[in-house]
Amino acid sequence: MVGSLRDKGVEKLRAVYGGQLPTPPAEGEDEFYDYMLETLFGQLWSDPALSVRDRRLALLGVIAAQGEEMTFKIQARAAMLNGELSAEQLEKLVLFLTQYVGYPKMAKLRMALLEVIGELDPQDKEP
């Protein structure tokens, strides 16, 4: 059983990212992480009103709007590893977001996505 909101957040962080992120600092070592784990993962990602997949789609849209390649790759990889979105669905999402975010940003993010797909599913499309 999870003892604290922070512990619940650590569990949810691991689930959301399939254990792909480094272990967070111990409680009390970093106030930023403690707050993030309690609020973002312990409360918001854990709220049953939206699924993790719903949140992931929203987050991918926000990240795309910012043109943040590294974070887009982290989210796309986690979505594929957790079975939330397939490579095909992610590619369709990129096409959709291109119309709202713009071609220059999304061309870069498409290449990042194809890199992730190649890592996780090598028989799929290459850039």
C-alpha positions, -999 to +999 in steps of 0.1 A: +000+000+000+012+035-008+019+055+024+020+091+013+009+112-016+045+114-027+048+075-027+016+074-048+032+099-071+064+078-074+043+047-083+023+067-109+055+082-124+069+047-129+036+035-144+032+065-167+068+062-181+071+024-179+101+026-156+121+044-183+130+075-162+157+076-135+146+071-099+136+104-083+156+117-054+147+105-019+120+124-001+132+157+013+163+158-009+147+180-036+116+201-029+109+205-066+107+167-071+087+163-039+061+188-050+060+174-086+055+139-073+028+148-049+008+171-072+014+162-108+017+124-103+001+118-069-030+138-077-034+149-114-021+118-133-038+096-107-072+112-110-096+087-126-116+113-146-091+110-175-071+079-186-034+080-189-039+078-226-062+108-226-036+128-207-008+115-229-026+128-260-032+162-245+004+164-234+017+154-268-003+183-283+011+208-258+047+195-264+042+197-301+030+233-299+063+241-280+084+221-305+101+203-277+117+173-294+133+155-264+100+155-244+080+145-274+103+114-278+099+106-241+061+108-243+059+089-276+082+061-264+062+058-232+029+057-251+042+029-273+058+009-244+026+012-223+004+001-253-015+034-252-008+044-288+006+024-317+032+037-341+005+042-367-017+062-342+013+084-333+020+091-370-016+101-375-014+123-345+016+141-360-003+146-392-032+160-373-011+183-351+008+196-381-023+215-392-025+233-359+011+236-348+028+241-382+050+223-406+084+235-394+079+222-358+061+191-367+087+181-394+113+180-367+090+161-343+080+136-370+117+128-375+120+123-337+089+100-337+103+079-366+135+075-345+115+062-316+095+039-338+127+026-353+141+019-318+110+001-306+097-014-338+126-017-363+104-033-390+082-002-390+089+029-411+124+045-413+128+083-417 
